[in-house]
Structure formats: C-alpha cells, structure tokens
Amino acid sequence: MRALVISGGGSKGAFAGGVAQYLIEEKKHDYDLFIGTSTGSLLVSHLALKNVDKIKTIYTNVDQKAIFNRRPFYIKKKKGVETISINHFNVLLNLLRGSNTFGESYNLKKLIRKTLSESEFEKLKASNRDVVVTVSNLSLNQVEYKSIKDFTYDEFCEWIWISCNYTPFMTLVKKNGCEYADGGLGSMVPIEEAIKRGATTIDAVILKTEVTSFNRMPSLNAFSLLTNMFAFMLDRIERQNVRIGKFVATNQNVIINFYYTPTVLTTNSLVFDKQKMTKWWQSGFDFAKYKNQETSPLGLEVETPTPTPNQE
C-alpha cells in the first residue's frame, strides 16, 4: 500500500502541490492513501482525484481575502521581509462579537465547498482510495484523523476546514461538544498514522528544510512574537513526528521517501502571495524531479547534500 503524506505549512502548500504533481503525473505513483495536515488537507482530496491542474490554479491564485472574512493582521514589508502587525479594528470587532479568536476564516470554508463539488466527493468516497485529514481536539487533548469514508459531503468539507484553522488567528470550531483547531497543533507530519492504516511505502512532503540554519526576524510587535512562538512550537512537533515516524517505519519495514523544501520558502506561512506561490509550485515539481533522478543504476536512492537554506 502506497501513501502520500503532506505536512502543514500554510502558503508553503504550493511547494507540496508541485512535488505531488511530479509524483502523480511523471512517476505515475498510484496512491491508496492520502493523509494531510492543515494545508495538506486542502490538497489531498484533489490529488486523490488527480485534479492536479485544478488545485494548482487554486493555490497559485489564492490570497488573504479567499481565506479570511475578518483578517486580524496587516502585512508590511520591512527591509524586503514581510512581517505582520495587528489590525486593531478587526481584532476588537471580533472580540466584541464574542469570538475567542483574533480573526475568522469562514471564507476558506466557502472556498473548500466551492472547489470540491459534491459529485467529486461522492466519486472519491466510492473509490478504493482513502483520504484522511488531521484535526486537533483541544477539549479532549488529542489528535483525530477523519476519513472521507466516514462522513457526508458537508461534514467532510467542515473537517478539511477545521484542519486548516490556525488558531488563534483563524476560527476555533465547536463541534460535537468539543473545540477543534488546526491539525498541526498535534500532528504536523502524520507518518505514524499512515503506517497504522497499512502503508508500506510512504512519500512524505515536509514543508520545511531538513536542516534548520536561519534566524527569524526579531519580534516587532505582539502579533509577530505570537507567530514566531507558534512557528517554534510547530517546528518541534514536526521534528518529533518525523522521528517517531522513522522509528515505527524501521520496526515495520516501511519505506519512507522524504521531500523537504531545499530552501527556506518563507518565515511567515500566513502570508499568501500569488507570485511566490506560483514559483513555489514549480520549485516543488523541479525538486521532486531532481531528487528522483539522483538514483543509482540499481534504483537505490543516492543521498545528496541538502542545499544551504536561504531566506527568500
């Protein structure tokens, strides 16, 4: 059984899309299982349907308005680096309306329903492929995995949306008596879950560099400090997920092919820039092609040095 696992990473999901396009269209990998976290959850349904051009168009045209109906921050450029600062009016308005988050992301929910039709959902549900998204149940303090096989169209679209809700900047969802948020808060790279579901070969796309060798920009305000703190915590979770995944894979003779980003794409994945995301999609495709060409005559992968990360 072959599985495609895509980590969380916000706007960097465009890179994962490019990698997946190469693996599906050029390598002709036929996946039985697709598991995504956060931005990975947005990709997996379309990739399972092999609607690569469709999801590419979505990812290379999305902007802040497509995600947020109430965006809690402004985007500013300082010395060529994008930073965020608090949108006091929107945050105050949100809090006065009784919300427990700084911003709201109902536009993303509409986008998910608009881009994944009910007929596509039924076609995928009836197929032999399984599509799974990762969510964090804050009330029960646990990670949950939601399979397309177990839900209706409306329910599954909502689980995809919940998987992407990077709280406290996006909507915190109350469902079945529990509070749910971004799956990345508990499992950024769900390799272990793929193995539990029977995967014997896994292609894992991880939206960060394999070796971290950069310093983040100093925190300029409370919001940038908060995003830096969350980025730090998610990075630790991601590394732990990979270590556990490798350990379980070794003990169960599972093959894992890792696809890390060769360079630092961005230090703020909440910023959705059409031009950059178009470039990242192509970079993912080219990198996957390069990586798959680095094989020995016997078909064994040759380890190549990871390029030094450079901040764009």
Salt bridges, closest charged atoms under 4 A:
ASP30 OD1 - ARG129 NH2 3.53
GLU82 OE1 - LYS276 NZ 3.53
GLU120 OE1 - LYS54 NZ 2.89
ASP130 OD2 - ARG197 NH1 3.64
GLU144 OE1 - LYS146 NZ 2.77
ASP154 OD1 - ARG113 NH1 2.52
GLU158 OE2 - LYS109 NZ 3.55
GLU158 OE1 - LYS175 NZ 2.70
GLU193 OE2 - ARG197 NE 2.75
ASP203 OD2 - ARG2 NE 3.16
ASP235 OD1 - LYS208 NZ 3.61
ASP235 OD2 - ARG236 NH2 2.61
ASP235 OD2 - ARG239 NE 3.31
GLU301 OE2 - LYS291 NZ 2.86
GLU312 OE2 - LYS279 NZ 3.21
